[in-house]
């Protein structure tokens, strides 16, 4: 070591889930040359996939577990029980990796010990029971961090021996959410959600009673494709936030494969370590289950619909006295066999932001204060004075970075789109469009003269290109692999004689189109009153123009008067410029 005499702080990782909470508190040791941070993995979790990459990304020295328990440390911090934590040579602080302590998890025991295992009815929540907290009748941890006194009450009932170790120090994950609430609109725009669109976030914990659980054929897993099929593509956006144990229990590739059709139809699949908090803040409604993410959504005032939830009074999966069990008794259920749009709209429009006030108050007894409380606790355990002149802070939540590419702000749906237009009689060029992004779904077309199909050039089923009325491409204007737009649109019409219009989307608010019999034209949305660009998918402008031309309108009229495209409650003013 180049620097000597540092206090050693060991972050103990069980799996990706617990690591996310450790990453929350990592900034509390920033700018302190007196502290050396280390990391290790207990290797006790069945969900070890993803841990090596996460530890590598954190950039801390990683010790094999055998070496970690032989090395004296000044403080070890774990976000979960499990493994041989009692072997650590130093003070141990255990913090929750979710919203408090709610789920039950049976501890694997030797056959000789099974006769003494607590019954399922008396079993406490994972992290509060003696089978997890004690060894030889004494607490394993020097400090058990709780976020609210209700957890202390349950700890006292389940394991009174551990009560002297308990400290109330808030919830850093919740505090990061609270601090970022004013940036909701920034997050929505970074995720490509337009002002008048509704973002529906579906979240699932792990386990066979979760929303993502069950056995095929399974109506819950079918919910995600239904969202993209039943909801008009320009009025709703959908995103999925899945528990890390789903990702790393089944494999990221398998999860993406299961949801391939929904992703091609526009579902945003949020990686387990990236942007899930921002997605919650940006959401208009959250569909969930008994996971912590659903509870956090309710706690920050989002409308919540439960699509799966174990009976909270049976006590088999949840502690009946836990806040998450209380959510199960309070939140409305999603009716899986009824239409989704009406249920979602009703949940959003009738939602009372104060509905979950009591539950939100049980997340933390010290909202916005966890950074200060936790740093004071950790430095007290280290027998060090806190860094002078620097307040304790957590990392801010920033806008999701992937959406900064301007050509990808609208969702790039490669599934065929069924487009239903309506054109008011008379008046200037105006077209209302509803687009449904699922080849298997045939919406009602009555009253929609000029219904047509728009297909991405990179669609998986290339046979759909032969019947496409509109063919789409998303690329930068100067992309040599595809463009220039005027050339690509001409080539598409020549290659596909059934196509009536080709559209090359070059940005979040513009595209170049060529209708059969006309030259190229550029469609550009007028900015809103604040000067920001429109975030409607420009492919909707192209379909609106196709419908206008098919109804007898002319490109010259659209260029002279502009084109108004209506999607749901939103009206988009689009300039039409003939360029060739």
C-alpha positions in Angstrom: 0.0 0.0 0.0 1.3 3.4 -0.9 -0.7 5.0 1.9 -0.3 3.5 5.4 -2.3 3.8 8.6 -5.7 4.1 7.0 -8.8 2.8 8.7 -10.2 -0.2 6.7 -13.8 -0.2 5.7 -15.0 -3.5 4.2 -18.2 -3.5 2.0 -19.7 -7.0 2.2 -21.7 -7.9 -0.9 -24.1 -10.8 -1.0 -25.6 -10.2 -4.5 -26.4 -7.3 -6.8 -29.5 -6.4 -4.8 -27.6 -5.8 -1.5 -24.8 -4.1 -3.4 -27.2 -1.3 -4.6 -27.7 -0.1 -1.0 -23.9 -0.3 -0.4 -23.4 1.9 -3.4 -25.9 4.4 -1.9 -23.7 4.9 1.2 -20.3 4.7 -0.6 -20.2 8.6 -1.1 -20.3 9.1 2.7 -16.5 8.2 2.7 -15.6 10.5 -0.2 -12.6 12.9 0.2 -11.2 11.2 3.3 -7.6 10.1 2.9 -7.8 8.4 6.4 -10.1 5.7 5.1 -9.3 2.7 2.8 -12.4 1.1 1.2 -12.4 -2.6 0.4 -15.0 -5.0 -0.9 -15.7 -8.7 -0.7 -18.5 -11.2 -1.5 -19.8 -13.8 0.9 -20.5 -16.1 -2.0 -23.5 -17.3 0.0 -26.3 -16.1 -2.3 -27.7 -18.1 -5.2 -27.7 -14.9 -7.2 -24.0 -14.3 -7.7 -24.2 -13.5 -11.4 -23.4 -9.8 -12.0 -21.5 -9.3 -8.8 -18.0 -9.5 -10.3 -18.8 -6.8 -12.9 -20.5 -4.6 -10.3 -17.4 -4.8 -8.0 -15.1 -4.1 -10.9 -17.2 -1.0 -11.9 -17.0 0.2 -8.3 -13.2 0.3 -8.6 -12.5 -0.9 -5.0 -9.9 -3.6 -4.1 -11.9 -6.9 -4.0 -10.8 -9.5 -1.5 -11.7 -13.2 -1.7 -14.0 -14.1 1.2 -11.3 -16.3 2.8 -8.8 -13.4 2.8 -11.5 -10.9 3.9 -12.3 -12.8 7.1 -8.6 -13.2 7.9 -7.9 -9.4 7.6 -8.7 -7.2 10.6 -10.9 -4.3 9.6 -12.1 -1.3 11.5 -15.6 -1.5 10.1 -17.6 -3.9 7.9 -20.8 -2.8 6.3 -23.3 -5.3 5.0 -26.8 -4.7 3.4 -28.0 -8.2 4.1 -27.7 -11.2 6.5 -26.4 -14.5 5.1 -23.1 -16.1 4.9 -20.6 -16.4 7.7 -20.7 -12.7 8.8 -19.7 -13.8 12.3 -16.2 -14.6 10.9 -15.5 -10.9 10.1 -12.7 -9.6 12.3 -14.0 -6.1 13.1 -17.1 -4.2 13.9 -20.1 -5.0 11.7 -23.0 -2.7 10.7 -25.9 -4.2 8.9 -28.3 -2.0 6.9 -31.5 -2.9 5.1 -31.2 -3.4 1.3 -34.9 -2.6 0.7 -37.6 -0.5 2.2 -37.3 -1.7 5.7 -37.8 -5.3 6.7 -40.8 -7.0 5.2 -40.2 -10.4 3.5 -39.8 -13.7 5.1 -37.0 -16.0 4.1 -36.3 -19.3 5.7 -32.7 -19.9 6.7 -31.1 -23.1 5.5 -30.2 -25.2 8.5 -28.4 -28.4 9.3 -30.8 -31.3 9.8 -30.0 -31.5 13.5 -31.1 -27.9 13.9 -34.4 -28.1 12.0 -36.3 -29.4 15.0 -35.6 -26.0 16.7 -36.5 -23.8 13.7 -39.3 -21.3 14.4 -42.6 -22.2 12.9 -43.8 -20.4 9.7 -46.5 -18.5 11.7 -44.0 -17.2 14.2 -41.2 -16.5 11.8 -40.1 -12.9 11.7 -39.2 -10.8 8.6 -35.8 -11.5 7.1 -33.3 -9.4 9.0 -35.3 -9.2 12.2 -35.4 -12.8 13.4 -32.9 -14.5 15.8 -32.0 -17.1 13.3 -30.4 -14.3 11.3 -29.2 -11.9 14.0 -27.7 -14.2 16.6 -24.9 -16.7 16.9 -24.6 -18.6 20.2 -27.3 -16.3 21.6 -25.3 -13.1 20.9 -25.8 -10.5 18.1 -23.6 -10.9 15.1 -23.7 -7.2 14.3 -22.3 -4.4 16.3 -25.0 -2.2 14.9 -28.4 -3.0 13.2 -29.5 0.1 11.2 -33.2 0.7 11.1 -35.1 3.4 9.3 -38.3 3.7 11.4 -39.4 2.9 15.0 -42.0 0.4 13.7 -39.0 -1.8 12.8 -37.7 -1.5 16.3 -41.0 -2.7 17.7 -40.9 -5.8 15.5 -37.3 -6.4 16.3 -38.0 -6.2 20.0 -40.8 -8.7 19.6 -38.8 -11.1 17.5 -35.3 -10.8 18.8 -35.0 -8.7 22.0 -31.3 -9.7 22.3 -30.5 -7.5 19.3 -32.3 -4.4 20.4 -29.2 -2.8 22.1 -27.5 -2.9 18.7 -30.4 -1.0 16.9 -29.9 2.5 15.6 -32.4 4.7 13.7 -30.6 6.3 10.8 -33.1 6.8 7.9 -33.2 5.4 4.4 -30.6 6.7 1.9 -32.5 5.3 -1.1 -35.7 7.1 -0.1 -33.7 10.3 0.5 -32.2 10.2 -3.0 -35.7 9.8 -4.3 -37.0 12.8 -2.3 -34.1 15.0 -3.3 -34.8 14.3 -7.0 -38.6 14.8 -7.0 -38.2 18.4 -8.3 -36.4 17.0 -11.4 -39.4 14.9 -12.6 -39.8 16.7 -15.9 -36.1 16.4 -16.6 -36.2 12.7 -16.1 -39.4 12.4 -18.2 -37.7 14.2 -21.1 -34.5 12.1 -20.7 -36.6 9.0 -20.9 -38.3 10.4 -24.1 -41.7 10.9 -22.4 -43.6 13.9 -23.9 -45.7 16.3 -21.8 -49.0 14.8 -22.7 -47.9 11.2 -22.6 -48.4 8.9 -19.7 -45.5 6.7 -18.5 -46.6 3.4 -17.0 -43.9 1.6 -15.0 -44.3 -2.1 -14.3 -42.1 -3.4 -11.4 -41.7 -6.9 -10.1 -39.8 -8.4 -7.1 -38.5 -11.9 -7.4 -40.1 -15.2 -6.4 -42.9 -17.3 -7.7 -45.6 -15.1 -6.1 -44.2 -12.0 -7.7 -45.7 -10.3 -10.7 -43.0 -11.8 -12.9 -43.3 -15.2 -11.2 -45.7 -18.1 -11.9 -45.6 -20.9 -14.4 -46.4 -20.7 -18.1 -48.9 -20.0 -19.5 -48.9 -17.0 -17.2 -51.2 -13.9 -17.4 -48.8 -11.8 -15.4 -45.8 -12.2 -17.7 -48.3 -11.5 -20.5 -49.0 -8.1 -19.0 -45.9 -6.5 -20.4 -46.7 -7.3 -24.1 -50.3 -6.3 -23.4 -49.2 -2.8 -22.4 -47.5 -2.1 -25.7 -50.4 -3.8 -27.6 -53.4 -2.2 -25.9 -52.2 1.3 -25.2 -51.9 3.9 -28.0 -48.2 4.2 -28.8 -48.2 8.0 -28.8 -50.3 8.5 -25.7 -48.4 6.1 -23.4 -44.9 4.9 -22.7 -44.2 1.8 -20.8 -41.1 0.7 -18.8 -40.2 -2.4 -16.7 -38.2 -2.4 -13.5 -37.3 -6.0 -12.6 -35.7 -7.1 -9.4 -31.9 -7.9 -9.8 -32.6 -11.5 -8.7 -34.8 -11.9 -11.8 -32.0 -10.5 -14.0 -29.2 -12.5 -12.4 -31.2 -15.6 -11.5 -32.4 -16.3 -15.0 -29.7 -14.3 -16.9 -30.0 -10.9 -18.6 -30.1 -12.5 -22.0 -33.0 -14.7 -21.0 -35.0 -11.8 -19.6 -34.5 -9.8 -22.8 -35.5 -12.9 -24.8 -38.7 -13.4 -22.8 -39.6 -9.7 -23.4 -38.3 -9.4 -26.9 -41.7 -8.7 -28.5 -42.6 -6.1 -25.9 -39.2 -4.4 -26.3 -39.5 -4.2 -30.1 -43.0 -2.7 -29.5 -41.6 0.1 -27.4 -41.2 -1.3 -23.8 -38.2 0.2 -22.1 -36.4 -2.4 -20.0 -34.6 -0.6 -17.2 -31.3 -2.3 -16.2 -31.2 -3.3 -12.5 -28.6 -0.7 -11.5 -29.6 2.2 -13.8 -32.4 4.7 -13.7 -35.0 2.7 -11.9 -35.4 5.5 -9.3 -35.7 8.1 -12.1 -38.3 6.0 -13.8 -40.4 5.9 -10.6 -40.2 9.7 -10.3 -41.2 10.1 -14.0 -44.0 7.6 -13.8 -47.7 8.5 -14.0 -48.8 5.1 -12.7 -46.9 2.1 -11.3 -48.1 -1.5 -11.6 -46.4 -3.7 -9.1 -46.4 -6.3 -6.4 -45.0 -6.8 -2.9 -41.5 -5.5 -3.8 -39.8 -2.5 -2.3 -39.9 -0.6 -5.6 -43.7 -0.7 -5.5 -43.7 0.7 -1.9 -41.3 3.4 -2.8 -43.6 4.4 -5.7 -46.5 4.7 -3.3 -44.4 6.6 -0.8 -43.5 9.3 -3.3 -47.2 9.8 -4.2 -47.4 7.8 -7.4 -50.7 6.0 -8.3 -50.2 2.3 -7.7 -52.1 -0.8 -9.0 -51.2 -4.2 -7.6 -51.0 -6.9 -10.3 -49.8 -9.6 -7.9 -49.6 -9.7 -4.1 -49.5 -12.6 -1.6 -52.2 -12.5 1.0 -50.6 -10.2 3.6 -52.6 -11.8 6.4 -51.4 -15.4 5.8 -47.8 -14.4 6.8 -46.2 -16.9 4.4 -44.2 -14.4 2.3 -44.6 -11.2 4.2 -44.5 -10.2 7.9 -48.3 -9.3 8.4 -47.2 -6.4 10.6 -44.9 -4.9 8.0 -45.6 -1.7 6.0 -45.5 -3.6 2.7 -48.2 -5.9 4.0 -50.2 -2.7 4.8 -49.8 -1.6 1.2 -51.3 -4.9 0.1 -54.4 -4.1 2.2 -54.6 -0.5 0.9 -53.7 -0.3 -2.8 -56.2 -1.2 -5.5 -55.8 -4.3 -7.7 -55.3 -4.4 -11.4 -58.0 -6.5 -13.1 -55.9 -8.7 -15.4 -58.8 -9.8 -17.6 -60.2 -6.3 -18.3 -58.9 -3.7 -20.6 -55.8 -1.8 -19.3 -56.3 1.7 -20.7 -59.5 2.5 -18.8 -58.1 1.1 -15.5 -54.8 3.1 -15.8 -56.6 6.3 -16.8 -59.0 5.9 -13.8 -56.1 5.2 -11.4 -54.3 8.3 -12.6 -57.2 10.7 -12.8 -58.8 9.7 -9.4 -55.6 9.4 -7.5 -55.3 11.3 -4.3 -51.6 12.1 -3.7 -52.2 11.9 0.1 -53.6 8.3 -0.2 -50.4 6.7 1.0 -49.2 9.4 3.5 -49.3 7.0 6.4 -47.3 4.4 4.6 -44.8 7.0 3.3 -44.2 8.2 6.9 -43.1 4.6 7.8 -40.3 4.6 5.2 -38.1 6.8 7.4 -38.4 8.6 10.7 -35.6 10.9 9.5 -36.4 11.9 5.9 -33.6 13.7 4.1 -31.3 13.1 7.1 -29.9 9.6 6.4 -26.6 10.9 5.0 -25.8 12.8 8.2 -27.0 10.1 10.5 -25.2 7.2 8.7 -21.9 9.1 8.4 -22.0 10.0 12.1 -22.7 6.3 12.9 -20.0 4.9 10.7 -17.3 7.4 11.9 -18.2 6.7 15.5 -17.7 3.0 14.9 -14.4 3.9 13.2 -13.4 6.0 16.2 -12.7 8.9 13.8 -13.9 12.4 13.7 -16.0 13.2 10.7 -14.4 15.1 7.9 -14.3 18.8 8.8 -16.0 21.3 6.6 -17.8 18.9 4.3 -21.5 18.0 4.8 -22.5 14.4 4.5 -24.2 13.9 1.1 -25.5 11.2 -1.1 -25.0 11.0 -4.9 -27.7 12.9 -6.8 -29.9 11.1 -9.3 -29.1 12.4 -12.8 -31.1 12.2 -16.0 -30.7 8.7 -17.6 -27.8 9.0 -19.9 -28.9 6.7 -22.8 -31.6 9.1 -23.8 -29.2 11.9 -24.5 -28.7 10.6 -28.0 -31.1 12.8 -29.9 -32.0 10.2 -32.5 -33.2 7.8 -29.8 -35.4 10.1 -27.7 -38.5 8.7 -29.4 -38.8 4.9 -28.8 -37.4 3.1 -31.8 -40.2 0.5 -32.2 -39.2 -2.3 -34.7 -42.6 -4.1 -34.3 -45.1 -3.2 -37.0 -47.5 -0.3 -36.1 -51.2 -0.3 -36.9 -52.2 3.3 -37.5 -55.8 4.5 -37.1 -56.2 8.1 -38.5 -59.1 10.5 -38.2 -59.4 13.6 -40.5 -61.9 16.3 -39.6 -63.9 17.4 -42.6 -62.9 20.7 -44.2 -60.4 23.1 -42.5 -56.6 23.2 -42.7 -54.5 20.0 -42.7 -55.2 18.2 -39.4 -55.0 14.4 -38.6 -55.6 12.6 -35.4 -53.7 9.3 -35.2 -53.7 6.3 -32.9 -50.8 3.9 -33.3 -50.7 0.4 -31.8 -47.3 -1.3 -31.6 -48.0 -5.0 -31.9 -48.3 -7.1 -35.0 -50.6 -9.6 -33.2 -53.1 -6.9 -32.1 -55.8 -5.7 -34.5 -57.6 -2.7 -33.0 -61.1 -1.7 -34.0 -60.9 0.3 -37.3 -64.5 1.5 -37.5 -64.5 5.3 -38.2 -60.8 5.3 -39.1 -60.8 5.6 -42.9 -57.3 5.2 -44.2 -56.1 2.8 -41.5 -52.6 1.6 -42.4 -49.5 -0.2 -41.3 -46.2 1.4 -40.6 -43.1 -0.9 -40.4 -39.5 -0.3 -39.3 -37.0 -1.2 -42.0 -35.2 -3.4 -39.5 -38.3 -5.3 -38.4 -37.7 -8.9 -37.5 -40.4 -10.2 -39.9 -39.3 -8.9 -43.2 -42.4 -10.2 -44.9 -44.3 -7.3 -43.2 -42.3 -4.9 -45.4 -44.2 -6.2 -48.5 -47.5 -5.1 -47.0 -46.3 -1.9 -45.3 -48.0 1.4 -46.3 -45.3 3.4 -44.5 -41.7 2.2 -44.0 -39.6 3.8 -41.3 -35.9 4.3 -40.5 -34.2 6.0 -37.5 -30.7 7.3 -38.1 -28.6 10.5 -38.0 -28.9 12.6 -41.1 -25.3 12.1 -42.0 -25.1 8.4 -41.2 -23.2 7.0 -44.2 -24.5 3.5 -43.6 -28.1 4.7 -44.4 -28.4 8.2 -45.6 -28.7 10.7 -47.0 -32.4 10.8 -46.3 -33.5 11.9 -49.8 -31.6 8.9 -51.3 -32.8 6.4 -48.7 -36.5 7.4 -49.2 -36.2 7.0 -53.0 -34.6 3.6 -52.7 -37.3 2.4 -50.3 -40.1 3.3 -52.7 -38.3 1.7 -55.6 -37.6 -1.5 -53.6 -41.1 -1.9 -52.1 -43.8 -1.1 -54.7 -46.6 -1.5 -52.1 -45.2 1.3 -49.9 -46.8 4.7 -50.3 -44.5 6.7 -48.1 -41.0 6.4 -46.7 -39.9 8.2 -43.5 -36.3 8.8 -42.3 -36.4 10.0 -38.6 -33.3 12.1 -37.9 -34.1 13.5 -34.5 -36.7 13.7 -31.7 -38.8 16.3 -33.6 -38.0 15.8 -37.3 -38.0 13.5 -40.2 -37.6 13.4 -44.0 -40.4 11.8 -46.0 -41.1 10.9 -49.6 -44.6 10.0 -50.7 -45.0 8.1 -54.0 -45.4 10.6 -56.8 -43.9 13.5 -54.7 -40.4 14.7 -54.0 -38.8 14.6 -50.5 -40.1 16.9 -47.7 -38.9 17.7 -44.2 -41.4 17.5 -41.3 -40.3 19.5 -38.3 -42.3 20.0 -35.1 -42.7 23.6 -33.8 -41.1 23.9 -30.3 -43.4 24.4 -27.4 -43.9 27.7 -25.6 -40.7 27.2 -23.6 -38.7 26.6 -26.7 -38.3 22.8 -26.1 -38.6 20.3 -28.9 -41.6 18.1 -29.2 -41.1 14.6 -28.0 -43.8 12.9 -30.1 -42.3 10.2 -32.2 -41.9 11.8 -35.7 -43.1 8.6 -37.3 -46.5 9.7 -36.1 -46.1 12.9 -38.3 -45.2 10.7 -41.3 -48.4 8.5 -40.8 -50.5 11.7 -40.4 -49.1 13.0 -43.7 -49.8 9.7 -45.4 -53.4 9.8 -44.2 -53.8 13.4 -45.3 -52.5 12.6 -48.8 -54.6 9.5 -49.0 -57.7 11.5 -48.2 -57.1 13.8 -51.2 -54.9 16.4 -49.6 -51.8 17.6 -51.3 -48.2 18.1 -50.1 -48.4 21.7 -51.3 -51.4 22.4 -49.0 -49.5 20.8 -46.1 -46.5 22.9 -46.9 -48.6 26.1 -47.2 -50.6 25.7 -44.0 -48.6 23.3 -41.9 -49.8 20.0 -40.5 -51.5 19.5 -37.1 -51.0 16.0 -35.7 -53.3 15.0 -32.8 -52.3 12.2 -30.4 -54.7 11.7 -27.5 -54.9 15.1 -25.7 -51.8 16.5 -27.4 -51.7 18.7 -30.5 -48.4 18.9 -32.4 -47.8 21.7 -34.9 -45.6 20.4 -37.7 -43.9 22.5 -40.4 -43.8 20.9 -43.9 -41.0 22.0 -46.1 -40.7 20.6 -49.7 -37.0 20.0 -50.3 -36.8 18.5 -53.8 
